[in-house]
Amino acid sequence: MWPSRGSALSLDDAPVVRLSERLTMRPARRFTRRLMARIETLIDETTLRNRVPQLGVKITEDHAELDAELMVVPVLTGSFVFAADLVRHIDLPVSVDFLGLRSYVGTKSSGIVEITKDLGRSLTGRHVLIVEDIVDTGLTMRYLLENLRTRQPASVKLVSLLHKPARTQVAVDIDYLGFTIEDVFVVGYGLDFDQRFRNLPFLGLVHPDESTTPGTTPAP
């Protein structure tokens, strides 16, 4: 049962989505023919609509005593849908600035991270909320957290829609978490497969046909 809108929310409340006990599992057929892939729903629209407001309420509660606006920093590109929904449930003065990252996996599982779009404003003295789509290895997010903390913000917190603990190489503190999932490749709700499927309104598992060749996907 989901926590009520006004209740306290901890990381222990984040639903764990297992393949054997999926919240819903149905074919998503409207994109199948055109994009040569079979997608099955892992987390449906209703579940997302219920969960995201809960995160917004908890963020609001935790920052209610701020004497300044909360600076929301969505990490491009996968978090843009999640961030757009989330900020509408944060009942505080907020500003938004986007940051782009690209990360590549090395031969020894060490991440090399490049900032492709930096912030347009100083973080000095600001309370910052990073919005991420998924944390799995932790390499990219560790780099980002360390980088932003050198810019002298008043505080930095992280909200992530998804977490894949099975792929963790570096532990990262996630202050607000939507769902814990298994080691599966998910698309939709902003997440992509070779730059496709970002516009799906749910989170799904993609099963590419043999004729579909994926592009290089950055490692979170």
Order of alpha helices (4+ residues) and beta strands (2+ residues): beta-alpha-beta-alpha-beta-alpha-beta-beta-beta-beta-alpha-beta-beta-beta-beta
